[in-house]
């Protein structure tokens, strides 16, 4: 159930990001603003993906993942 929630959360975030970037890039006339929005979102996506990858790597090595609370 937790994984389904994460999938929906990330899917919704990606859909809103793509829509916002699409609208923001098409409606602006300044090339500097378009490039800065693009670079900002690419940087944010790189950080998000690297954090998720690190989290999955740590989960595989976690000796306490089977411990019940």
Buried (B, 14 or more C-beta within 10 A) or exposed (E): EEEEEEEEEEEEEEEEEEEEBEEBBEEEEEEEEBEEBEEEBEEEEEEEEEEEEEEEEEEEEEEEEEEEE
